[in-house]
Structure formats: C-alpha cells, structure tokens
Amino acid sequence: MYTTKAFIKTACIAALFALLPFAQTHAQKFALIDMEYVLKNIPAYERANEQLNQVSKKWQAEVEALNTEASTMYKNYQNEVVFLSQEQKKTKQDQIMQKEKEAADLKKKYFGPEGELFKKRESLMSPIQEEIYNAVKEISELRGYSLVLDRASDTAIIFGSPKIDISNEVLDKLGYKR
C-alpha cells in the first residue's frame, strides 16, 4: 500500500519525467556581458567621460566662486556689524542671502537631477549606449538568447561561465579591438 507521502513523491517524479522533454525543447538561453569591460574598451566612452569631468570641474569652480564670495561678504559683515545701522545690516544680510541663493541656484542648474550635467551626460552617452544595445540585441537574436545580464552591475550573479560572456563579441561587433 502507498502512503500519502510516497504517492505524492511518486506522482511528482513521474510528472518531472513527463515534463523533462518539454523543458529541454523550450529551454531559455542566457548570456552575460560585462559593461564596465566593454565601456573601458570603447575610446568614445573614455573621451565622453573626460569631457564630462572637464565641464563638471569648470561648473564646480563657478559655484565655489559664488560660495566664496558669499562667505567673504559674511565675514566682512561680521567685522562691520557694530558700525552699521539697522537698515544697513538688513541690506547687507539681504545681499549675502542673495549671493548664497545665486550659488544654490547655479549648483541646481548645473548638477540638479535635470541639470546641465545630466543633459550633457545624456547627449554624450546615449549614442554609445544605443550602439552597445543594438549590438547586444543583434547577437542575442542571432544566438537565440532570451536574456542578457550585466555581470558588472548585478550583484546577484555569483558565478557566470565565461562560455556565456558575450563582452568580447560585442566589442568585435562594434569594431573595437581589445
């Protein structure tokens, strides 16, 4: 006589063997790509990064100059405060606050979520990213990959066989030597 546990176990094993041929014919293929590696081997990406760094430093210097100016104005105010009338104090305080606001507004304009740096990065990087995406898509369609994961950004990937890493193939497709 079968116990309920044994019956369920036998039924599960039979179901697995019945589904095994179906699972093999419909198996999905996966590939990995190391985007950091790919991007490091694309000169246009390095040039774009350098441009972004230069413009970022320039804009940061502009913001810092305004902050320094506001700080100097505040120090001067502190040195003169005992000699100023209430109206003069108010005027100086307003000027200092206005300079601080200018610095904050400039920082937001350049470095905010939709700021100039974001727009510049988007304009420089989008064509490179699109080129990589199209190469990955082409390779995936050719090889029948259902999913391509980025091993550089996905910390959940503990091990990935080098056999399924298409990073070098993507670089070849894009015409870059490693």
TORPA-4810 file (N, C-alpha, C, O; in nm, 3 decimals):
<nodes>
NODE_1_0.082_-0.119_0.000_0.000_0.000_0.000_0.086_0.126_0.000_0.188_0.133_0.069_M
NODE_2_0.045_0.221_-0.077_0.114_0.350_-0.079_0.067_0.437_0.037_-0.051_0.442_0.068_Y
NODE_3_0.163_0.505_0.098_0.125_0.609_0.194_0.103_0.735_0.114_0.144_0.744_-0.001_T
NODE_4_0.040_0.829_0.173_0.012_0.954_0.103_0.142_1.022_0.061_0.152_1.074_-0.050_T
NODE_5_0.241_1.021_0.149_0.370_1.083_0.120_0.438_1.013_0.002_0.490_1.080_-0.088_K
NODE_6_0.439_0.883_0.002_0.503_0.806_-0.104_0.430_0.826_-0.235_0.493_0.834_-0.341_A
NODE_7_0.298_0.835_-0.231_0.218_0.855_-0.351_0.250_0.991_-0.413_0.267_1.002_-0.534_F
NODE_8_0.258_1.092_-0.330_0.288_1.227_-0.380_0.428_1.230_-0.440_0.449_1.290_-0.545_I
NODE_9_0.522_1.167_-0.372_0.660_1.162_-0.422_0.667_1.093_-0.557_0.733_1.142_-0.649_K
NODE_10_0.600_0.979_-0.571_0.598_0.905_-0.697_0.531_0.987_-0.806_0.579_0.990_-0.920_T
NODE_11_0.422_1.054_-0.772_0.350_1.135_-0.870_0.437_1.252_-0.916_0.438_1.286_-1.034_A
NODE_12_0.510_1.314_-0.823_0.599_1.426_-0.859_0.711_1.381_-0.951_0.744_1.448_-1.048_C
NODE_13_0.771_1.266_-0.919_0.880_1.213_-1.002_0.828_1.181_-1.141_0.894_1.212_-1.240_I
NODE_14_0.711_1.120_-1.150_0.652_1.087_-1.279_0.623_1.213_-1.359_0.644_1.217_-1.480_A
NODE_15_0.573_1.317_-1.291_0.543_1.444_-1.359_0.672_1.508_-1.410_0.673_1.561_-1.522_A
NODE_16_0.778_1.504_-1.333_0.906_1.561_-1.376_0.959_1.491_-1.500_1.005_1.555_-1.594_L
NODE_17_0.952_1.356_-1.499_0.999_1.282_-1.617_0.912_1.310_-1.738_0.961_1.312_-1.851_F
NODE_18_0.785_1.332_-1.717_0.694_1.363_-1.827_0.723_1.501_-1.885_0.711_1.521_-2.006_A
NODE_19_0.761_1.595_-1.800_0.785_1.732_-1.845_0.928_1.755_-1.894_0.955_1.856_-1.959_L
NODE_20_1.019_1.665_-1.863_1.160_1.683_-1.898_1.182_1.708_-2.047_1.255_1.801_-2.081_L
NODE_21_1.125_1.630_-2.137_1.148_1.657_-2.280_1.094_1.794_-2.321_1.155_1.863_-2.403_P
NODE_22_0.980_1.834_-2.265_0.922_1.965_-2.296_1.014_2.077_-2.247_1.035_2.176_-2.318_F
NODE_23_1.067_2.063_-2.129_1.154_2.165_-2.070_1.282_2.180_-2.152_1.333_2.291_-2.167_A
NODE_24_1.333_2.069_-2.204_1.457_2.077_-2.280_1.436_2.146_-2.414_1.524_2.219_-2.460_Q
NODE_25_1.321_2.125_-2.477_1.298_2.187_-2.607_1.264_2.335_-2.594_1.278_2.411_-2.690_T
NODE_26_1.219_2.376_-2.478_1.183_2.516_-2.458_1.277_2.586_-2.360_1.240_2.686_-2.298_H
NODE_27_1.395_2.535_-2.346_1.492_2.595_-2.255_1.531_2.733_-2.305_1.548_2.755_-2.425_A
NODE_28_1.543_2.825_-2.213_1.583_2.959_-2.249_1.735_2.969_-2.242_1.800_2.907_-2.157_Q
NODE_29_1.790_3.049_-2.333_1.935_3.067_-2.333_1.966_3.205_-2.274_1.897_3.304_-2.299_K
NODE_30_2.071_3.206_-2.194_2.112_3.329_-2.129_2.256_3.363_-2.168_2.334_3.276_-2.208_F
NODE_31_2.288_3.491_-2.155_2.425_3.535_-2.178_2.458_3.643_-2.075_2.370_3.705_-2.016_A
NODE_32_2.585_3.663_-2.058_2.633_3.768_-1.969_2.714_3.869_-2.050_2.772_3.836_-2.153_L
NODE_33_2.715_3.991_-2.001_2.801_4.095_-2.058_2.860_4.172_-1.941_2.793_4.193_-1.840_I
NODE_34_2.982_4.212_-1.954_3.048_4.295_-1.853_3.056_4.436_-1.910_3.149_4.468_-1.984_D
NODE_35_2.959_4.520_-1.876_2.951_4.654_-1.933_3.072_4.740_-1.897_3.116_4.821_-1.978_M
NODE_36_3.125_4.723_-1.777_3.244_4.800_-1.740_3.359_4.768_-1.836_3.428_4.857_-1.885_E
NODE_37_3.378_4.640_-1.862_3.484_4.595_-1.953_3.459_4.649_-2.094_3.550_4.700_-2.159_Y
NODE_38_3.336_4.637_-2.140_3.302_4.684_-2.275_3.328_4.835_-2.286_3.392_4.881_-2.380_V
NODE_39_3.277_4.910_-2.188_3.292_5.056_-2.194_3.438_5.099_-2.185_3.478_5.196_-2.251_L
NODE_40_3.518_5.031_-2.105_3.660_5.065_-2.094_3.734_5.044_-2.226_3.839_5.103_-2.249_K
NODE_41_3.679_4.961_-2.312_3.742_4.932_-2.439_3.684_5.013_-2.555_3.715_4.986_-2.671_N
NODE_42_3.602_5.109_-2.524_3.545_5.197_-2.627_3.603_5.336_-2.607_3.568_5.405_-2.511_I
NODE_43_3.692_5.379_-2.696_3.757_5.510_-2.680_3.658_5.627_-2.671_3.683_5.723_-2.598_P
NODE_44_3.548_5.621_-2.743_3.449_5.730_-2.739_3.391_5.747_-2.599_3.360_5.859_-2.558_A
NODE_45_3.378_5.638_-2.527_3.328_5.645_-2.390_3.429_5.716_-2.299_3.392_5.800_-2.218_Y
NODE_46_3.555_5.682_-2.315_3.660_5.746_-2.235_3.667_5.896_-2.266_3.683_5.978_-2.175_E
NODE_47_3.654_5.932_-2.395_3.656_6.074_-2.433_3.535_6.147_-2.375_3.548_6.259_-2.327_R
NODE_48_3.419_6.084_-2.379_3.298_6.144_-2.324_3.313_6.166_-2.174_3.275_6.271_-2.122_A
NODE_49_3.368_6.068_-2.105_3.391_6.081_-1.961_3.486_6.196_-1.931_3.465_6.272_-1.836_N
NODE_50_3.590_6.209_-2.011_3.686_6.318_-1.991_3.619_6.454_-2.012_3.642_6.548_-1.936_E
NODE_51_3.535_6.464_-2.116_3.461_6.588_-2.140_3.372_6.621_-2.021_3.366_6.735_-1.976_Q
NODE_52_3.302_6.520_-1.970_3.214_6.541_-1.856_3.292_6.586_-1.733_3.248_6.674_-1.660_L
NODE_53_3.408_6.527_-1.711_3.491_6.566_-1.596_3.537_6.711_-1.609_3.537_6.786_-1.511_N
NODE_54_3.577_6.750_-1.730_3.625_6.886_-1.750_3.513_6.988_-1.729_3.533_7.088_-1.660_Q
NODE_55_3.398_6.963_-1.787_3.288_7.058_-1.773_3.238_7.060_-1.629_3.199_7.165_-1.579_V
NODE_56_3.240_6.946_-1.563_3.199_6.938_-1.424_3.292_7.021_-1.335_3.245_7.094_-1.247_S
NODE_57_3.421_7.010_-1.357_3.518_7.088_-1.279_3.499_7.237_-1.304_3.505_7.317_-1.210_K
NODE_58_3.475_7.275_-1.429_3.453_7.416_-1.463_3.331_7.470_-1.391_3.336_7.577_-1.330_K
NODE_59_3.221_7.395_-1.398_3.098_7.440_-1.334_3.111_7.441_-1.182_3.058_7.530_-1.115_W
NODE_60_3.181_7.342_-1.127_3.202_7.338_-0.982_3.282_7.460_-0.937_3.254_7.516_-0.831_Q
NODE_61_3.379_7.500_-1.016_3.459_7.619_-0.983_3.371_7.745_-0.981_3.390_7.832_-0.896_A
NODE_62_3.276_7.754_-1.075_3.185_7.869_-1.078_3.099_7.874_-0.952_3.080_7.980_-0.892_E
NODE_63_3.047_7.758_-0.911_2.964_7.750_-0.791_3.048_7.785_-0.668_3.003_7.860_-0.581_V
NODE_64_3.169_7.731_-0.661_3.256_7.758_-0.547_3.294_7.906_-0.540_3.306_7.962_-0.431_E
NODE_65_3.312_7.970_-0.656_3.345_8.112_-0.658_3.232_8.194_-0.596_3.258_8.287_-0.519_A
NODE_66_3.108_8.160_-0.629_2.995_8.231_-0.569_2.985_8.204_-0.419_2.956_8.295_-0.341_L
NODE_67_3.010_8.080_-0.378_3.008_8.047_-0.236_3.119_8.122_-0.160_3.097_8.170_-0.049_N
NODE_68_3.235_8.132_-0.220_3.347_8.205_-0.160_3.313_8.353_-0.147_3.342_8.418_-0.047_T
NODE_69_3.250_8.405_-0.252_3.209_8.546_-0.250_3.108_8.570_-0.137_3.119_8.669_-0.065_E
NODE_70_3.012_8.481_-0.122_2.912_8.494_-0.015_2.979_8.484_0.122_2.944_8.558_0.214_A
NODE_71_3.075_8.394_0.134_3.147_8.377_0.261_3.227_8.503_0.295_3.230_8.546_0.411_S
NODE_72_3.292_8.559_0.196_3.369_8.683_0.217_3.276_8.796_0.257_3.307_8.874_0.347_T
NODE_73_3.163_8.805_0.191_3.065_8.909_0.225_3.019_8.893_0.371_3.002_8.993_0.442_M
NODE_74_2.999_8.769_0.415_2.954_8.744_0.551_3.063_8.782_0.653_3.033_8.842_0.756_Y
NODE_75_3.187_8.747_0.623_3.299_8.782_0.713_3.312_8.934_0.725_3.330_8.987_0.834_K
NODE_76_3.302_9.002_0.611_3.308_9.148_0.613_3.193_9.206_0.693_3.211_9.302_0.768_N
NODE_77_3.077_9.149_0.678_2.959_9.193_0.753_2.983_9.177_0.903_2.953_9.268_0.980_Y
NODE_78_3.037_9.064_0.944_3.064_9.040_1.086_3.163_9.142_1.142_3.151_9.185_1.257_Q
NODE_79_3.261_9.181_1.061_3.359_9.279_1.105_3.300_9.419_1.116_3.345_9.500_1.198_N
NODE_80_3.199_9.448_1.033_3.142_9.583_1.028_3.013_9.597_1.106_2.965_9.709_1.126_E
NODE_81_2.955_9.488_1.152_2.819_9.489_1.206_2.799_9.592_1.318_2.692_9.652_1.327_V
NODE_82_2.899_9.613_1.403_2.883_9.708_1.514_2.874_9.853_1.466_2.823_9.939_1.538_V
NODE_83_2.921_9.880_1.346_2.920_10.016_1.293_2.801_10.045_1.202_2.785_10.158_1.156_F
NODE_84_2.720_9.944_1.175_2.611_9.958_1.077_2.478_9.990_1.145_2.451_9.948_1.258_L
NODE_85_2.397_10.066_1.073_2.261_10.092_1.121_2.175_9.968_1.092_2.217_9.878_1.019_S
NODE_86_2.056_9.965_1.148_1.965_9.851_1.125_1.935_9.835_0.976_1.931_9.723_0.924_Q
NODE_87_1.915_9.947_0.910_1.885_9.943_0.766_2.005_9.888_0.688_1.987_9.808_0.596_E
NODE_88_2.124_9.930_0.722_2.245_9.882_0.656_2.267_9.733_0.683_2.305_9.657_0.593_Q
NODE_89_2.241_9.691_0.808_2.252_9.548_0.843_2.158_9.466_0.756_2.196_9.364_0.700_K
NODE_90_2.033_9.514_0.747_1.932_9.442_0.668_1.976_9.434_0.521_1.962_9.329_0.459_K
NODE_91_2.027_9.541_0.467_2.072_9.545_0.328_2.186_9.445_0.306_2.186_9.369_0.209_T
NODE_92_2.284_9.447_0.398_2.399_9.355_0.386_2.354_9.209_0.398_2.400_9.123_0.323_K
NODE_93_2.263_9.181_0.492_2.212_9.045_0.510_2.139_8.998_0.384_2.155_8.884_0.341_Q
NODE_94_2.060_9.087_0.326_1.988_9.053_0.203_2.086_9.023_0.088_2.064_8.930_0.010_D
NODE_95_2.193_9.102_0.080_2.293_9.082_-0.024_2.363_8.947_-0.007_2.388_8.876_-0.104_Q
NODE_96_2.395_8.914_0.117_2.461_8.785_0.146_2.367_8.670_0.110_2.408_8.573_0.045_I
NODE_97_2.242_8.682_0.152_2.144_8.575_0.122_2.121_8.563_-0.028_2.104_8.453_-0.080_M
NODE_98_2.121_8.675_-0.097_2.104_8.672_-0.243_2.221_8.600_-0.310_2.201_8.522_-0.403_Q
NODE_99_2.344_8.627_-0.262_2.462_8.562_-0.318_2.458_8.411_-0.290_2.492_8.332_-0.378_K
NODE_100_2.417_8.372_-0.170_2.404_8.230_-0.137_2.298_8.163_-0.224_2.315_8.049_-0.267_E
NODE_101_2.189_8.236_-0.249_2.083_8.182_-0.335_2.134_8.166_-0.478_2.103_8.066_-0.544_K
NODE_102_2.211_8.263_-0.526_2.270_8.252_-0.660_2.356_8.126_-0.671_2.348_8.053_-0.770_E
NODE_103_2.437_8.102_-0.570_2.523_7.983_-0.569_2.439_7.855_-0.568_2.468_7.761_-0.643_A
NODE_104_2.336_7.851_-0.486_2.249_7.733_-0.479_2.175_7.710_-0.611_2.162_7.597_-0.658_A
NODE_105_2.127_7.821_-0.670_2.056_7.809_-0.798_2.149_7.761_-0.910_2.110_7.679_-0.993_D
NODE_106_2.271_7.814_-0.909_2.368_7.773_-1.010_2.403_7.625_-0.993_2.414_7.551_-1.091_L
NODE_107_2.421_7.584_-0.869_2.451_7.443_-0.841_2.337_7.354_-0.890_2.361_7.250_-0.952_K
NODE_108_2.215_7.394_-0.864_2.098_7.317_-0.910_2.092_7.315_-1.062_2.064_7.211_-1.123_K
NODE_109_2.119_7.430_-1.125_2.116_7.439_-1.271_2.216_7.343_-1.334_2.185_7.275_-1.432_K
NODE_110_2.336_7.337_-1.278_2.440_7.252_-1.334_2.430_7.106_-1.290_2.443_7.014_-1.372_Y
NODE_111_2.406_7.084_-1.161_2.420_6.950_-1.105_2.289_6.888_-1.056_2.291_6.777_-1.001_F
NODE_112_2.178_6.956_-1.073_2.048_6.903_-1.029_2.007_6.781_-1.111_2.072_6.747_-1.210_G
NODE_113_1.899_6.715_-1.069_1.853_6.593_-1.136_1.828_6.610_-1.286_1.851_6.517_-1.364_P
NODE_114_1.783_6.726_-1.327_1.761_6.753_-1.470_1.854_6.866_-1.515_1.823_6.940_-1.609_E
NODE_115_1.967_6.879_-1.449_2.059_6.988_-1.475_2.143_6.969_-1.600_2.129_6.871_-1.673_G
NODE_116_2.228_7.066_-1.622_2.313_7.069_-1.741_2.406_6.948_-1.750_2.427_6.895_-1.859_E
NODE_117_2.460_6.903_-1.636_2.550_6.788_-1.639_2.473_6.662_-1.681_2.524_6.581_-1.758_L
NODE_118_2.352_6.648_-1.630_2.268_6.534_-1.669_2.241_6.537_-1.819_2.253_6.435_-1.887_F
NODE_119_2.206_6.653_-1.870_2.177_6.667_-2.014_2.301_6.640_-2.098_2.294_6.575_-2.203_K
NODE_120_2.414_6.691_-2.052_2.541_6.670_-2.125_2.576_6.521_-2.125_2.615_6.467_-2.229_K
NODE_121_2.564_6.455_-2.009_2.593_6.312_-1.999_2.500_6.234_-2.094_2.543_6.144_-2.166_R
NODE_122_2.374_6.270_-2.093_2.275_6.205_-2.178_2.313_6.219_-2.326_2.309_6.122_-2.401_E
NODE_123_2.351_6.340_-2.366_2.383_6.363_-2.507_2.512_6.291_-2.549_2.524_6.248_-2.664_S
NODE_124_2.607_6.279_-2.458_2.732_6.212_-2.492_2.722_6.060_-2.483_2.781_5.988_-2.565_L
NODE_125_2.649_6.010_-2.385_2.646_5.866_-2.358_2.537_5.791_-2.434_2.554_5.673_-2.466_M
NODE_126_2.427_5.856_-2.462_2.316_5.787_-2.530_2.355_5.720_-2.661_2.318_5.604_-2.683_S
NODE_127_2.429_5.788_-2.748_2.468_5.721_-2.873_2.554_5.596_-2.849_2.540_5.496_-2.919_P
NODE_128_2.643_5.602_-2.750_2.729_5.488_-2.718_2.645_5.374_-2.662_2.661_5.258_-2.702_I
NODE_129_2.555_5.407_-2.570_2.469_5.305_-2.511_2.378_5.241_-2.615_2.354_5.120_-2.612_Q
NODE_130_2.327_5.322_-2.705_2.239_5.268_-2.810_2.316_5.175_-2.904_2.264_5.072_-2.946_E
NODE_131_2.438_5.211_-2.935_2.523_5.129_-3.020_2.549_4.993_-2.954_2.541_4.889_-3.019_E
NODE_132_2.579_4.996_-2.824_2.602_4.872_-2.749_2.474_4.789_-2.743_2.476_4.668_-2.765_I
NODE_133_2.362_4.855_-2.713_2.234_4.785_-2.706_2.202_4.716_-2.838_2.161_4.600_-2.840_Y
NODE_134_2.222_4.786_-2.949_2.191_4.727_-3.079_2.281_4.607_-3.109_2.236_4.509_-3.167_N
NODE_135_2.409_4.616_-3.070_2.500_4.504_-3.091_2.457_4.384_-3.006_2.457_4.271_-3.054_A
NODE_136_2.421_4.409_-2.881_2.376_4.301_-2.791_2.248_4.240_-2.846_2.232_4.118_-2.846_V
NODE_137_2.157_4.323_-2.892_2.030_4.274_-2.947_2.055_4.187_-3.070_1.995_4.080_-3.083_K
NODE_138_2.142_4.232_-3.158_2.174_4.156_-3.279_2.234_4.020_-3.245_2.194_3.917_-3.301_E
NODE_139_2.329_4.019_-3.154_2.393_3.894_-3.112_2.290_3.803_-3.045_2.289_3.682_-3.068_I
NODE_140_2.204_3.862_-2.963_2.101_3.783_-2.893_2.005_3.718_-2.991_1.970_3.601_-2.976_S
NODE_141_1.963_3.794_-3.089_1.871_3.739_-3.188_1.939_3.629_-3.270_1.877_3.527_-3.301_E
NODE_142_2.064_3.650_-3.305_2.140_3.553_-3.383_2.160_3.423_-3.305_2.147_3.314_-3.361_L
NODE_143_2.192_3.435_-3.178_2.222_3.318_-3.094_2.102_3.264_-3.018_2.110_3.158_-2.956_R
NODE_144_1.990_3.335_-3.021_1.870_3.288_-2.953_1.871_3.310_-2.802_1.810_3.234_-2.728_G
NODE_145_1.940_3.415_-2.757_1.940_3.444_-2.614_1.809_3.511_-2.574_1.762_3.604_-2.639_Y
NODE_146_1.750_3.462_-2.467_1.627_3.521_-2.414_1.658_3.635_-2.319_1.576_3.726_-2.302_S
NODE_147_1.775_3.632_-2.259_1.809_3.728_-2.156_1.960_3.749_-2.155_2.038_3.654_-2.163_L
NODE_148_2.000_3.875_-2.145_2.141_3.908_-2.131_2.154_3.992_-2.004_2.091_4.097_-1.991_V
NODE_149_2.235_3.945_-1.911_2.255_4.014_-1.783_2.389_4.085_-1.781_2.486_4.038_-1.841_L
NODE_150_2.393_4.198_-1.713_2.519_4.271_-1.696_2.585_4.222_-1.568_2.538_4.250_-1.458_D
NODE_151_2.694_4.148_-1.583_2.762_4.093_-1.466_2.829_4.202_-1.384_2.855_4.181_-1.265_R
NODE_152_2.857_4.317_-1.442_2.925_4.425_-1.369_2.831_4.494_-1.271_2.875_4.540_-1.165_A
NODE_153_2.703_4.501_-1.304_2.611_4.575_-1.217_2.517_4.486_-1.138_2.450_4.534_-1.047_S
NODE_154_2.511_4.360_-1.168_2.419_4.271_-1.096_2.495_4.193_-0.990_2.567_4.098_-1.020_D
NODE_155_2.478_4.235_-0.865_2.550_4.170_-0.756_2.492_4.033_-0.723_2.551_3.958_-0.646_T
NODE_156_2.377_4.000_-0.781_2.316_3.871_-0.755_2.384_3.758_-0.834_2.364_3.641_-0.803_A
NODE_157_2.463_3.793_-0.934_2.533_3.691_-1.012_2.658_3.651_-0.935_2.753_3.729_-0.922_I
NODE_158_2.657_3.530_-0.885_2.771_3.481_-0.808_2.874_3.418_-0.901_2.995_3.437_-0.882_I
NODE_159_2.828_3.345_-1.000_2.917_3.282_-1.097_2.851_3.285_-1.233_2.731_3.262_-1.245_F
NODE_160_2.928_3.312_-1.332_2.882_3.306_-1.469_2.992_3.243_-1.554_3.105_3.290_-1.553_G
NODE_161_2.958_3.141_-1.625_3.056_3.072_-1.708_3.110_3.166_-1.815_3.032_3.237_-1.880_S
NODE_162_3.240_3.169_-1.835_3.297_3.251_-1.942_3.242_3.214_-2.080_3.247_3.294_-2.173_P
NODE_163_3.189_3.093_-2.091_3.133_3.048_-2.220_3.012_3.131_-2.260_2.984_3.144_-2.379_K
NODE_164_2.939_3.188_-2.163_2.820_3.265_-2.197_2.843_3.415_-2.190_2.748_3.493_-2.204_I
NODE_165_2.968_3.458_-2.169_3.001_3.600_-2.165_3.023_3.648_-2.309_3.112_3.599_-2.379_D
NODE_166_2.943_3.744_-2.352_2.950_3.793_-2.490_3.019_3.929_-2.500_3.009_3.996_-2.604_I
NODE_167_3.087_3.972_-2.395_3.151_4.105_-2.394_3.245_4.125_-2.512_3.237_4.226_-2.581_S
NODE_168_3.335_4.030_-2.534_3.430_4.043_-2.645_3.360_4.039_-2.780_3.400_4.107_-2.874_N
NODE_169_3.256_3.961_-2.789_3.180_3.953_-2.914_3.112_4.087_-2.943_3.105_4.129_-3.059_E
NODE_170_3.063_4.152_-2.840_3.001_4.284_-2.857_3.106_4.384_-2.906_3.080_4.462_-2.997_V
NODE_171_3.223_4.382_-2.844_3.331_4.472_-2.887_3.370_4.446_-3.032_3.392_4.539_-3.109_L
NODE_172_3.379_4.318_-3.069_3.409_4.283_-3.208_3.302_4.338_-3.302_3.332_4.395_-3.407_D
NODE_173_3.177_4.321_-3.264_3.063_4.367_-3.345_3.069_4.517_-3.364_3.032_4.569_-3.470_K
NODE_174_3.115_4.588_-3.262_3.125_4.734_-3.268_3.252_4.781_-3.338_3.268_4.900_-3.365_L
NODE_175_3.343_4.689_-3.367_3.464_4.722_-3.438_3.579_4.766_-3.349_3.672_4.832_-3.396_G
NODE_176_3.574_4.732_-3.221_3.681_4.771_-3.129_3.770_4.651_-3.098_3.722_4.539_-3.081_Y
NODE_177_3.897_4.678_-3.091_3.994_4.575_-3.055_4.012_4.577_-2.904_4.002_4.682_-2.840_K
NODE_178_4.038_4.459_-2.848_4.058_4.453_-2.702_4.204_4.454_-2.673_4.243_4.450_-2.556_R
</nodes>
